[in-house]
């Protein structure tokens, strides 16, 4: 039994690093600060932020980021400023206005948080990719 407890503790620890900057206050799915996941492989960036903010994709998927904003964005995985938590997400990087880029392939079931590197505290530019 202790082996299973250790495995669960390690899994929880590994997943805890996937989120972005957070107040630590739990929120329920579907609330404004924790949107209900949308099954899609496209995230659009506009002046209002990323849409949708939380998506679900299958293992083996890639996600398309489209910058429909008039300014550049640099989308990277959490944590800021080092990134690297989800290397597939870091493939997006710099997006000029009008540019489209793909993530790498998400090969592991997990939740990957991301943000705009140049505006890491802007909640509308933070999101999650839930890989199932």
C-alpha beads as a LAMMPS data file, in Angstrom:
LAMMPS data file: protein, C-alpha beads

132 atoms
131 bonds

1 atom types
1 bond types

-500.0 500.0 xlo xhi
-500.0 500.0 ylo yhi
-500.0 500.0 zlo zhi

Masses

1 110.0

Atoms # bond

1 1 1 0.000 0.000 0.000
2 1 1 2.781 2.577 0.745
3 1 1 4.042 2.155 -2.854
4 1 1 0.681 3.329 -4.269
5 1 1 0.593 6.273 -1.866
6 1 1 4.067 7.330 -3.019
7 1 1 3.081 7.024 -6.689
8 1 1 -0.043 9.136 -6.122
9 1 1 1.946 11.744 -4.203
10 1 1 4.523 11.979 -6.999
11 1 1 1.782 12.287 -9.627
12 1 1 0.102 15.084 -7.671
13 1 1 3.433 16.868 -7.269
14 1 1 4.190 16.608 -10.996
15 1 1 0.777 17.966 -11.977
16 1 1 0.914 20.816 -9.475
17 1 1 3.614 22.558 -11.507
18 1 1 1.436 22.746 -14.627
19 1 1 -0.727 25.645 -13.555
20 1 1 0.010 29.326 -14.075
21 1 1 0.175 32.084 -11.534
22 1 1 -2.781 31.461 -9.283
23 1 1 -4.161 32.922 -6.125
24 1 1 -4.443 29.408 -4.701
25 1 1 -8.199 29.786 -4.358
26 1 1 -9.995 26.734 -5.697
27 1 1 -12.626 27.385 -8.341
28 1 1 -15.284 25.180 -9.784
29 1 1 -15.363 24.172 -13.459
30 1 1 -17.333 26.626 -15.534
31 1 1 -16.699 29.626 -13.273
32 1 1 -15.211 32.773 -14.882
33 1 1 -11.772 32.051 -13.424
34 1 1 -11.909 28.359 -14.329
35 1 1 -13.740 27.935 -17.653
36 1 1 -15.210 24.613 -18.703
37 1 1 -12.795 22.802 -21.065
38 1 1 -13.686 22.940 -24.749
39 1 1 -12.826 20.000 -27.054
40 1 1 -10.857 21.769 -29.808
41 1 1 -7.347 21.962 -31.195
42 1 1 -7.418 25.688 -31.997
43 1 1 -6.784 28.656 -29.691
44 1 1 -7.322 32.163 -31.030
45 1 1 -5.611 35.220 -29.536
46 1 1 -7.505 38.528 -29.769
47 1 1 -7.459 41.834 -27.908
48 1 1 -9.720 40.107 -25.352
49 1 1 -7.188 37.299 -24.701
50 1 1 -7.028 33.605 -25.590
51 1 1 -10.198 31.830 -26.627
52 1 1 -11.023 29.288 -25.401
53 1 1 -8.913 29.500 -22.250
54 1 1 -9.180 25.800 -21.401
55 1 1 -9.234 23.094 -24.063
56 1 1 -9.112 19.310 -24.105
57 1 1 -7.193 17.353 -26.710
58 1 1 -6.288 13.718 -27.219
59 1 1 -2.816 12.358 -26.564
60 1 1 -0.917 12.667 -29.841
61 1 1 -2.610 15.961 -30.788
62 1 1 -1.125 19.304 -31.733
63 1 1 -2.794 22.651 -31.032
64 1 1 -2.980 25.566 -33.467
65 1 1 -2.509 29.087 -32.071
66 1 1 -3.829 31.914 -34.254
67 1 1 -2.857 35.493 -33.409
68 1 1 -5.791 37.671 -34.495
69 1 1 -4.605 40.518 -32.270
70 1 1 -2.900 43.651 -33.605
71 1 1 0.078 43.064 -31.325
72 1 1 2.632 40.266 -31.065
73 1 1 2.395 37.600 -28.363
74 1 1 4.891 35.075 -27.050
75 1 1 3.031 31.990 -25.860
76 1 1 4.996 29.642 -23.624
77 1 1 4.322 26.913 -21.091
78 1 1 4.344 27.551 -17.382
79 1 1 6.129 28.386 -15.140
80 1 1 7.140 31.947 -15.928
81 1 1 9.891 32.946 -16.670
82 1 1 11.675 29.623 -17.185
83 1 1 8.929 27.739 -19.070
84 1 1 9.706 24.140 -20.029
85 1 1 6.911 22.437 -18.100
86 1 1 5.263 21.344 -21.352
87 1 1 7.877 21.382 -24.122
88 1 1 5.223 20.869 -26.825
89 1 1 3.647 24.197 -25.833
90 1 1 6.984 26.008 -26.036
91 1 1 7.085 25.294 -29.788
92 1 1 4.589 28.133 -30.276
93 1 1 6.744 30.955 -28.897
94 1 1 6.602 34.284 -30.763
95 1 1 3.511 35.034 -32.854
96 1 1 3.384 38.202 -34.957
97 1 1 -0.048 39.706 -35.661
98 1 1 -1.870 37.455 -38.141
99 1 1 0.560 34.561 -37.640
100 1 1 -0.452 30.950 -36.954
101 1 1 1.770 28.353 -35.251
102 1 1 1.428 24.783 -34.037
103 1 1 2.496 23.310 -30.745
104 1 1 4.600 20.200 -30.740
105 1 1 2.825 16.870 -30.236
106 1 1 1.355 16.323 -26.756
107 1 1 2.504 12.780 -25.949
108 1 1 1.537 12.505 -22.266
109 1 1 -1.881 12.778 -20.610
110 1 1 -1.648 15.808 -18.314
111 1 1 -2.646 19.455 -17.948
112 1 1 -0.326 22.045 -19.475
113 1 1 -0.640 25.655 -18.381
114 1 1 0.548 28.443 -20.669
115 1 1 0.817 32.229 -20.724
116 1 1 2.095 35.176 -22.776
117 1 1 5.738 35.519 -21.735
118 1 1 5.623 39.306 -22.107
119 1 1 2.425 39.655 -20.034
120 1 1 2.598 36.684 -17.640
121 1 1 0.151 38.140 -15.101
122 1 1 -2.567 38.949 -17.637
123 1 1 -5.179 36.296 -16.860
124 1 1 -6.907 36.678 -20.219
125 1 1 -3.656 35.520 -21.864
126 1 1 -3.310 32.439 -19.648
127 1 1 -4.785 29.064 -20.454
128 1 1 -4.626 25.325 -20.086
129 1 1 -4.420 22.430 -22.469
130 1 1 -5.820 19.267 -20.908
131 1 1 -4.340 16.257 -22.680
132 1 1 -6.441 13.096 -22.240

Bonds

1 1 1 2
2 1 2 3
3 1 3 4
4 1 4 5
5 1 5 6
6 1 6 7
7 1 7 8
8 1 8 9
9 1 9 10
10 1 10 11
11 1 11 12
12 1 12 13
13 1 13 14
14 1 14 15
15 1 15 16
16 1 16 17
17 1 17 18
18 1 18 19
19 1 19 20
20 1 20 21
21 1 21 22
22 1 22 23
23 1 23 24
24 1 24 25
25 1 25 26
26 1 26 27
27 1 27 28
28 1 28 29
29 1 29 30
30 1 30 31
31 1 31 32
32 1 32 33
33 1 33 34
34 1 34 35
35 1 35 36
36 1 36 37
37 1 37 38
38 1 38 39
39 1 39 40
40 1 40 41
41 1 41 42
42 1 42 43
43 1 43 44
44 1 44 45
45 1 45 46
46 1 46 47
47 1 47 48
48 1 48 49
49 1 49 50
50 1 50 51
51 1 51 52
52 1 52 53
53 1 53 54
54 1 54 55
55 1 55 56
56 1 56 57
57 1 57 58
58 1 58 59
59 1 59 60
60 1 60 61
61 1 61 62
62 1 62 63
63 1 63 64
64 1 64 65
65 1 65 66
66 1 66 67
67 1 67 68
68 1 68 69
69 1 69 70
70 1 70 71
71 1 71 72
72 1 72 73
73 1 73 74
74 1 74 75
75 1 75 76
76 1 76 77
77 1 77 78
78 1 78 79
79 1 79 80
80 1 80 81
81 1 81 82
82 1 82 83
83 1 83 84
84 1 84 85
85 1 85 86
86 1 86 87
87 1 87 88
88 1 88 89
89 1 89 90
90 1 90 91
91 1 91 92
92 1 92 93
93 1 93 94
94 1 94 95
95 1 95 96
96 1 96 97
97 1 97 98
98 1 98 99
99 1 99 100
100 1 100 101
101 1 101 102
102 1 102 103
103 1 103 104
104 1 104 105
105 1 105 106
106 1 106 107
107 1 107 108
108 1 108 109
109 1 109 110
110 1 110 111
111 1 111 112
112 1 112 113
113 1 113 114
114 1 114 115
115 1 115 116
116 1 116 117
117 1 117 118
118 1 118 119
119 1 119 120
120 1 120 121
121 1 121 122
122 1 122 123
123 1 123 124
124 1 124 125
125 1 125 126
126 1 126 127
127 1 127 128
128 1 128 129
129 1 129 130
130 1 130 131
131 1 131 132
